[in-house]
């Protein structure tokens, strides 16, 4: 169970770093979003587009950090033997693979993160991990 936990922490650390990088590069990301919208809708009011672009960039960073915080807490609960947290991490990890397939990250980084997720999920269901989640009977 420890290996799976640390694989999750590694994956989530990369996610936190990506969120921080997104925050540091928020001006560039905002400008890119602004230029893309202005190119597609040249008649729209620029101030409204600037406001929406700022909200989107900040929202993505905040949601990324909230996702990382929630998953770290689920990983800790999984490590503590909560089976529902293991199932939840399996679902979240499987869905995260879909978000890693796209233009957001480099292909090498996506492959590395997908490998981490796959290994973490597989390790959560090994025989020794299954024993970890079995209810323990108190000694009589």
BELTATA-V729011 format. One record per pair of residues at least 24 apart in sequence whose C-alpha atoms are under 6 Angstrom apart, sorted by the first residue. I is the first residue (numbers start at 1). GAP is how many residues later the second one is. Records with the same first field share a line. If there is no record, write none. Layout:
# BELTATA-V729011
I = GAP / GAP
This chain:
# BELTATA-V729011
1 = 128
4 = 116 / 119 / 120
7 = 109 / 113
12 = 56
19 = 42 / 45
30 = 24
81 = 52
83 = 50
